[in-house]
């Protein structure tokens, strides 16, 4: 592999300069390039060093699979690495030098036991803020495998031959200044570490539309602006949903459902289009994330509906402002309708009156609900309006729950008539209630 493999300079210099600390902390804003750069560096080590074992970790297996795991496989192919991939035990082995990368979640006691039985040289913890301090302590205890590699490193612009040490790499958005990474690792003496702060300005490949969205946060929410635009430590406050409102769990823990009661749909293009699948039992909602993707046209969306076997007759509650797309989807045979037009605060109140069970595979939904918060006014006071950022799944959940409940005995202001496939877009009338499904 070429020495630099197309690195963003700031990260290349950081990894080269700090070959010696036990921990490299990479905190940064949204799309700052930190995760991609770590994946490149891990690939570099995987091909350049000898007799090493590595591990890539994220809290849950579903989130690991669609983020760091997928990214590492992309790197293997991008740099034409000759490797063997064992999907059952989730590891890849370099065919030329025998190096191994394991992929591991750490979400239950069995996962922790697997960590305990491993010794390694390098670990990448993606979204490290999801882990408990005890998880990190177990990982740090496993960094005891012998490392005899000597390599060239560019230190302050000068090439130097150095003896390498085992390292942990941690990447995350710094959402909470009271997180253990800050209070136990950074602020207290005892750990050997170096910290790299990044923002969107470090990523030369970011599109202008997303940059504008990040800048707009300054006038929307100053804490979000600090975290996601500047990569500075933030403070979690004003969260809309607490753990009293939702639980994250595998679907195996759910009651047995024959079919969903409805789907819900939030339209997007420059931001994600989101489709949720909702089940209902004893006044509690069980939620699966079926689509969460940017850049989808209506044609793309209809193809995905077909590939995902979205039930034709099952109601789909959608953003009522996009009647043109609702009509097009309806003309293709789907039972789609506009959700009731409610104030957002009223919809949130309805959602909060029901326990939500979120599928542990719904990684984007989980990320959103953990950070969904109220906006502040110019006097730094919270107001009854959510921050309009990273809220696409939250909107979709609200559409589905308020839509489903409006068609039972629960009245909602400005209820629409049920949408008839192929018919006219429903008008809205506060004087009529929706009949039972």
N, C-alpha and C positions, 0 to 999 in steps of 0.2 A: 504494500500500500504506500502511496506517496506520503511524504512526511507530514503534510498539513491537511490533506483531504478536504480542502474547501472550507475550513473553519471560519467562523466570525472571529475577527482578530482579538477582541477583548477576552473571549473565552479561551482561545488558544494560548494567549499570554498568561492567563490565570492558571490554567492547568500545568503549564510548563514551569512557571515561577514557583508554584507551591506543590512540589512533588513530595514534600517532607511531612506536613501536618497529617494527623490521623483522620481529620474530617474536613471536607470542603463543603461549605454551605453556599448554595446558590439560590438566593431569594430574588424575586423579580416580579414585575408587573405582567399583565396579560400579553401574550405573544412576544415576549422579550427574547425568545430563541434559546432559553436556558435548557429546556428538556431536549431539544433537537441537538444542541451542542454537546450535552452529556452523552447522548446516544452515539454521536460521532466519536467522542473521546473513548468511550467504552469499546467501540469497534476498533479504534486504533490500538488500544491495549491488547485486545483479543487477537489481533493479527501480528503485533510487533513484539510481544513478550513471549516468554517460555514458561511452561509448567505453572500456569495460574488457574485458579477457579474463581468465578465471579457469580454474583447474584443480583438480579433486578427485582425489586420488591415494590408492591403497592398494597394498600390495606386490603382491598377485596379482589378476588380473582376476576370477576367481570370487568372491573375498571382496569386491572392490569392488562387483560387481554386486548382491549381496544385502544390502549395508550402505549405504554412503554414496551410491551411485548411486541405489538404490531410494528412499532417504530424500529426496534432492534432488527426484526426480520427484514424490514425495508432497507436498513443500513447494510445488512449482509448482502442483499441483492444489488444494492447500488454500487458497492465497492467490489462486487464479484468475489466475495469470500467463499471458499470451498468449505462447506460445513454440512454436518449431519443434524437433522432436526427430529428429536423425539417428542412428539406431541403428547403422548400419554403421560410422561414424567416431566414434561415441560423443560427441556434443556436443549441447547445446541452445542455441538462439539466441532472445533476447528479440525478439519481433516489433515491439515499440514503440520500443526504443532501440538495438537491434542488439548488445547485450552478449552474450557467449558464455561458456559453461562447458564445458570439456573434461573427460572422465573418462578417467583413464590409470593403468594398472598400471606397475610399474617392477621387473619380475621377471627380465629378461634383457637382453642387449646391444641388441636391437632397440627395446625399451621405452626404454632410456636414450638411444638416438639420437633418438627422437621428442621426448624432453624437451629435448635439446640444440638442436633446431631450432625451439623455441618461445620466445616472449617474452610475459610476462604481468604482471598487476597483483596478483592475489590467488591464493594456493594454500592449499587445505586438505589436510593429510596426516592421514588417519584411521589409527589404530593405528600411530603413527609409530615405535614401538619395533620394528616388523617390518623397517624399512629399515636399510640400512647407512649409515655416515657418508658414504661416497662418494656414495651416492644423494642424500642431503640437500645435499651440496655442489653437485652438479649442478643441483638444483632452485633453490638460493639464487642461483646464477649467472644464472638465467633471469628474475629479478625486475626486469627493466630497462625494461619498457614504460612509456611516458610516461603519467602520471596527472595530469590537470589539474582533478580534481574538488575543489570546495569544498563543504563540507556542515556542517550544524548538529550538534554533539555536546553531550551533557549531561556536563559535567565538574564533579564535586563538587556536583551539583545545579544547576549554572548552565549555561544554553544558551550555546554559543559557536560562532562560525563559524570553521572551521579548514580548512587546506589538507591534503588527505589524502595518505598515502604508501602505496606498495605494501606488502603484508604476507603473511607465511606464518602459517597457523594449524596447530598440531600438537595432536592429541588422542590420549590413551593412558591405560592403567592403568600406574602406575609400578612395574613388577614387579622391576626390577633397578637398584639404586643405582650399579652400575658400568657402566650403559649409556652410550653416547656422548652421548645427550641430556643426561645429568647431568654427565659428565666433560668433554665437549668444548664444550658450549654454555652450560650453566648455571654450571659451576664455573670456567671460564676466561674471562678478559677477551677482548673482541674482537667479540662479538655484541651487537646491540641487541635486547633482549627484555624481556618481562614475563611472569610466571608466575602462573597461577591454579590453586589447589588446591581440589578439590571432593570431596564425599562424598554419600552418599544423602540427607543432611539438606538438601542444596540442591535436591532434586527433590520438590516438593510432591505429585506425582502418583503416587508409588511406593506399591504396595499393602503392607499390613501384614505379609502372609505373607513377602514377600521381605525386608522390614526385619528380621523375626525371624531369618531365615536368615543375614543379614549379621552380626547381633549374636552369633549362636551361634558364629561363627568365632573369637571371643575365647577360647573354651574348647576349640577344635579345633586351630587353628593360628595362632599369633601373627603370623607373617609374612603369611599370607593376610588376617588381620584388618587389619594395617597397610595392605596394598595395596588390598584390595577393599572394606573397610568405611570406612577413614579416608582413603584416597587418599594415603597417605604412601609414600615410597620403601621398597621391600623388597629382599631379597637372595635371589637364586636359589640354593637349596641343597637337597640331598636329593631331587633329581629322580629319578623312577622309571625313565623311559626316556630314553636319550641318543641322539644321532645315530648311534651304533653300532647301535641297535635299529631305527631307522626312517628312511625316506627319503620326502620329499614330491616327487611328480613327476606330470606329466600322464599320462593313461591311454595316450596315443599312444606312450609309451615302454615300455608293458607288452607281454608276449607276447600273442598272439591267443588269446582264450578264447571257447569256444562258449557256455558258460553258467556261472553261479556254482556252487561246490560247496555253498554254504549261505548262509543269511541268519542274522543274530543280532539279538535284540530285547531292549531294556531298557525296561521300562514306566515311565511317569510320568504325571503330570497337572499338579501344581504345579511340577514340574521336567520337562525334556524327555523325551518318548518318543523312542527312538532305534532306527532300523532300519539295519543295515549289510548290505552285499552283499560276500561274500568269494569270492575266487578263489585257487587254489593251484597253485604250480609249483615243483618242485625245492626243496621244504621252505621255501618262502617264501610269505607271504600278501600278497594284493593287495586293498585295501580301498576300497570306495566307500561314501559316506554317502548313504542314500536318504531317510531321515526324521530330522529333529531339530526337534521342535516341542512346545511346552507346550500343556496344555489339551485333549489328545485323549482322547475316550472310546473304548471298544472299537468302537463303531459308526463313529466317525470314522476309526479306524485301518483298519478293514476297507474302507471306501470308498477310502482312500488306497492300500491294497494293490491294489485293482482298477484305480485310475487309473494306478498305477506298473507295472502288468502283472507283479506279483510271481508267480513261477512256483508253481503249485499244488503240484506234486510235490516241489519242492526243500525240503530240511530247513530249518526255522527253529528255532534254539536260543534259548531264552528264559529269563528270570529264573525259577529253580525255585520261588521263594517265591510266585509269582502263578499258582497252579494254576487258579483260577477263570477268569482271562482266557485262559490256555492252552486250557482246555476249550472256551470260547466260540469262539475263533478256529478250533480244530480242527473244531468242529461246522459251520463254514462251508467246510470242505473243504481247509484248508491243512495241510501236513505239519509241524505245529509240535510241539515236544517240550521238556521241561524239560532244561536243560543240567546236566551232572554237578554234584553238590554238592561243591565243593572249598573249602578255605580260600582266601581271597582271595590270600594270599601265594603259595600253591602255584599258583594260576591265573596270577598275574603271572610266576612263574618259567617256566611253560610258554610263555607269550606271548614272554618275552624270549629264549627259545631259538630263535626264528624271526625272520628279517628281515621287517619290515613295509614294504610299499610303499603309501603313502597317497595317494589321488587328490588332486591339488592343488585340486579343486573342493570337497573336504571341509573347509570352512573351520572349522566348529565342532569337528570332530575334531582338526584341527591346533591350534586354540587350546587344547584340553584337554590333548593329549599334551605340549605344550611346557611346561605348568605342573603336570602331574600329579606329586605328590611324597609322600614319606613323612611321617607324622605324628611329632610330638615328644611325649615324656612330660613330666610335671611337673618333671623334672630337666633339661629341655631336651636330651634325648637322642632320637635317631631310633629309632622302633620299627617292627616289620614290619607296618605298617598304613597304608594310604593315607589322606590327608586326604579326608573325605567332602564334597567341594565341587567343582563343575565336573568331574564324573567319569562322567557318563552314557554318553558315547561310549566311555570306557575300560572300563566294565562290559560294554557291548555287545560290544566287540571280544573281551574275555576269554571271554564266553559262547560266541561263535562259534568261536573257535579251540579251546578246550578241548572243546567239544561235537563238533566235526568230528574232532579227533584221537582222542577216546574211542571213536569208532565204527570205528576202524581197529585196528591192532595195539598201539596205545599204551593201557596200562591207566591208569585214574584211580580213586581211591577213591570208593566210593558211586556207581558208575555207574548211571544209570537205564536201563531198557529203552527201546528205540525207541518213540516215542509213536505209537499207531495212531489215525488220524483217526476221531473219533467214539467212541473207546473210553474206557476209564478213564484217569485221571491215573496215570502210571507210578509204581510204588513204587521204592524205592531199595535196592540190595543190593550190598554190597562183594564178594560172592562170585561175581558174574557179570560177564563181560566183554561188551561190545557187539560184535555181529557186524559184518563188513564191510558197507559200503553196497552 
